[in-house]
């Protein structure tokens, strides 16, 4: 089994920017995504790499597609 992937700072930044664009707090995103504030905080701060299911819960809550998230991640990588 390969080692787990490291956290991706661009993913965290993209999620944070999408959340803030909606005027949501981490608490609101966590509630809408059915996860914890701690999970959202760790993902946004690139403290952990989220499970696929968590990513899907987050994008569903944000009302974006996986493609839109990927575009936001690429944008965040260019600004790093």
Backbone as CSV, one residue per row, in Angstrom:
resi,resn,N_x,N_y,N_z,CA_x,CA_y,CA_z,C_x,C_y,C_z
1,UNK,0.849,-1.178,0.000,0.000,0.000,0.000,0.895,1.242,0.000
2,UNK,0.627,2.184,-0.912,1.457,3.396,-0.957,1.204,4.272,0.266
3,UNK,2.184,5.106,0.605,1.977,6.003,1.744,0.894,7.024,1.414
4,UNK,0.243,7.564,2.437,-0.800,8.565,2.180,-0.203,9.820,1.550
5,UNK,-1.013,10.484,0.760,-0.574,11.729,0.139,-0.478,12.826,1.192
6,UNK,0.475,13.736,1.010,0.554,14.860,1.949,-0.606,15.830,1.701
7,UNK,-0.918,16.652,2.679,-1.971,17.660,2.486,-1.602,18.608,1.345
8,UNK,-2.606,19.106,0.662,-2.403,20.012,-0.467,-2.835,21.425,-0.062
9,UNK,-1.873,22.335,0.152,-2.237,23.697,0.541,-3.178,24.374,-0.457
10,UNK,-3.031,24.077,-1.748,-3.887,24.702,-2.757,-5.337,24.236,-2.611
11,UNK,-5.543,22.985,-2.234,-6.903,22.494,-2.006,-7.531,23.236,-0.831
12,UNK,-6.775,23.373,0.237,-7.286,24.100,1.400,-7.628,25.541,1.075
13,UNK,-6.746,26.196,0.329,-6.990,27.587,-0.047,-8.214,27.709,-0.948
14,UNK,-8.352,26.776,-1.892,-9.502,26.806,-2.804,-10.810,26.645,-2.031
15,UNK,-10.845,25.713,-1.106,-12.053,25.502,-0.314,-12.346,26.736,0.526
16,UNK,-11.309,27.306,1.125,-11.506,28.512,1.936,-12.064,29.653,1.086
17,UNK,-11.503,29.856,-0.105,-11.976,30.941,-0.969,-13.419,30.713,-1.420
18,UNK,-13.762,29.468,-1.749,-15.140,29.167,-2.142,-16.092,29.394,-0.969
19,UNK,-15.659,29.001,0.227,-16.474,29.210,1.423,-16.685,30.701,1.682
20,UNK,-15.586,31.451,1.644,-15.673,32.887,1.920,-16.480,33.631,0.859
21,UNK,-16.440,33.151,-0.382,-17.227,33.778,-1.452,-18.725,33.675,-1.165
22,UNK,-19.094,32.682,-0.372,-20.499,32.520,0.007,-20.813,33.252,1.313
23,UNK,-19.791,33.832,1.916,-19.993,34.533,3.175,-20.187,33.591,4.354
24,UNK,-19.705,32.361,4.222,-19.893,31.358,5.256,-18.713,31.300,6.210
25,UNK,-19.008,30.955,7.444,-17.970,30.629,8.420,-17.599,29.158,8.242
26,UNK,-16.523,28.763,8.894,-16.180,27.336,8.886,-17.299,26.519,9.534
27,UNK,-17.922,27.076,10.543,-19.021,26.389,11.223,-20.182,26.134,10.266
28,UNK,-20.505,27.139,9.441,-21.602,26.980,8.489,-21.270,25.929,7.428
29,UNK,-20.041,25.962,6.923,-19.663,24.948,5.932,-19.695,23.563,6.564
30,UNK,-19.155,23.435,7.760,-19.154,22.134,8.434,-20.574,21.614,8.605
31,UNK,-21.468,22.472,9.050,-22.853,22.071,9.249,-23.498,21.646,7.931
32,UNK,-23.303,22.435,6.885,-23.892,22.119,5.577,-23.284,20.877,4.949
33,UNK,-22.021,20.589,5.275,-21.335,19.431,4.705,-21.495,18.174,5.564
34,UNK,-22.064,18.333,6.756,-22.229,17.169,7.626,-20.919,16.684,8.207
35,UNK,-20.030,17.608,8.480,-18.733,17.255,9.057,-18.459,18.190,10.231
36,UNK,-17.257,18.146,10.751,-16.938,18.965,11.920,-16.163,20.219,11.534
37,UNK,-16.217,21.213,12.412,-15.434,22.426,12.207,-13.948,22.073,12.187
38,UNK,-13.551,21.149,13.030,-12.155,20.721,13.063,-11.688,20.167,11.724
39,UNK,-12.550,19.397,11.075,-12.201,18.849,9.758,-12.014,19.969,8.754
40,UNK,-12.955,20.904,8.707,-12.848,22.030,7.769,-11.593,22.838,8.069
41,UNK,-11.343,23.107,9.328,-10.172,23.880,9.725,-8.882,23.198,9.287
42,UNK,-8.786,21.884,9.522,-7.563,21.146,9.145,-7.375,21.082,7.632
43,UNK,-8.472,20.932,6.887,-8.370,20.900,5.420,-7.904,22.263,4.911
44,UNK,-8.548,23.329,5.376,-8.187,24.670,4.906,-6.751,25.047,5.276
45,UNK,-6.285,24.577,6.428,-4.929,24.900,6.881,-3.895,23.909,6.356
46,UNK,-4.332,22.966,5.525,-3.445,21.933,4.968,-2.750,21.138,6.066
47,UNK,-3.502,20.843,7.120,-2.980,20.005,8.204,-3.235,18.527,7.930
48,UNK,-4.221,18.239,7.088,-4.454,16.858,6.685,-5.034,16.822,5.280
49,UNK,-4.883,15.680,4.644,-5.465,15.457,3.320,-6.825,14.798,3.540
50,UNK,-7.889,15.436,3.090,-9.220,14.884,3.360,-9.490,13.618,2.558
51,UNK,-10.337,12.779,3.113,-10.811,11.601,2.388,-11.673,12.056,1.217
52,UNK,-11.752,11.217,0.215,-12.568,11.522,-0.962,-14.007,11.849,-0.570
53,UNK,-14.561,11.091,0.349,-15.941,11.320,0.781,-16.091,12.711,1.401
54,UNK,-15.084,13.150,2.134,-15.129,14.480,2.742,-15.108,15.558,1.675
55,UNK,-14.259,15.389,0.676,-14.208,16.358,-0.429,-15.569,16.437,-1.107
56,UNK,-16.180,15.296,-1.350,-17.492,15.288,-2.002,-18.553,15.962,-1.132
57,UNK,-18.508,15.759,0.183,-19.450,16.432,1.084,-19.250,17.943,1.023
58,UNK,-17.991,18.371,0.981,-17.687,19.801,0.963,-18.167,20.440,-0.338
59,UNK,-17.879,19.803,-1.482,-18.299,20.432,-2.738,-19.813,20.402,-2.901
60,UNK,-20.452,19.367,-2.373,-21.922,19.341,-2.405,-22.476,20.495,-1.577
61,UNK,-21.908,20.705,-0.396,-22.372,21.788,0.469,-22.139,23.148,-0.181
62,UNK,-21.001,23.295,-0.859,-20.678,24.566,-1.513,-21.475,24.771,-2.795
63,UNK,-22.064,23.707,-3.303,-22.841,23.813,-4.536,-21.979,23.972,-5.769
64,UNK,-20.778,23.378,-5.732,-19.882,23.439,-6.888,-19.626,22.025,-7.391
65,UNK,-19.174,21.947,-8.628,-18.823,20.651,-9.194,-17.370,20.339,-8.885
66,UNK,-17.001,19.108,-9.095,-15.604,18.705,-8.921,-14.715,19.488,-9.884
67,UNK,-15.213,19.754,-11.075,-14.466,20.538,-12.056,-14.227,21.951,-11.548
68,UNK,-15.251,22.553,-10.955,-15.092,23.909,-10.407,-14.073,23.926,-9.272
69,UNK,-14.101,22.897,-8.432,-13.106,22.809,-7.359,-11.714,22.665,-7.954
70,UNK,-11.572,21.820,-8.970,-10.266,21.634,-9.609,-9.749,22.949,-10.197
71,UNK,-10.618,23.718,-10.803,-10.212,25.022,-11.339,-9.744,25.953,-10.215
72,UNK,-10.467,25.939,-9.103,-10.095,26.778,-7.963,-8.755,26.339,-7.379
73,UNK,-8.500,25.037,-7.363,-7.212,24.523,-6.869,-6.088,24.978,-7.791
74,UNK,-6.293,24.883,-9.092,-5.264,25.332,-10.045,-4.987,26.822,-9.893
75,UNK,-6.031,27.620,-9.712,-5.867,29.048,-9.492,-5.051,29.310,-8.225
76,UNK,-5.357,28.564,-7.171,-4.627,28.715,-5.904,-3.157,28.329,-6.073
77,UNK,-2.889,27.305,-6.858,-1.487,26.891,-7.089,-0.719,27.975,-7.830
78,UNK,-1.355,28.649,-8.755,-0.685,29.711,-9.494,-0.376,30.909,-8.603
79,UNK,-1.169,31.088,-7.548,-0.942,32.244,-6.671,0.028,31.945,-5.528
80,UNK,0.452,30.699,-5.413,1.389,30.328,-4.328,2.773,30.871,-4.601
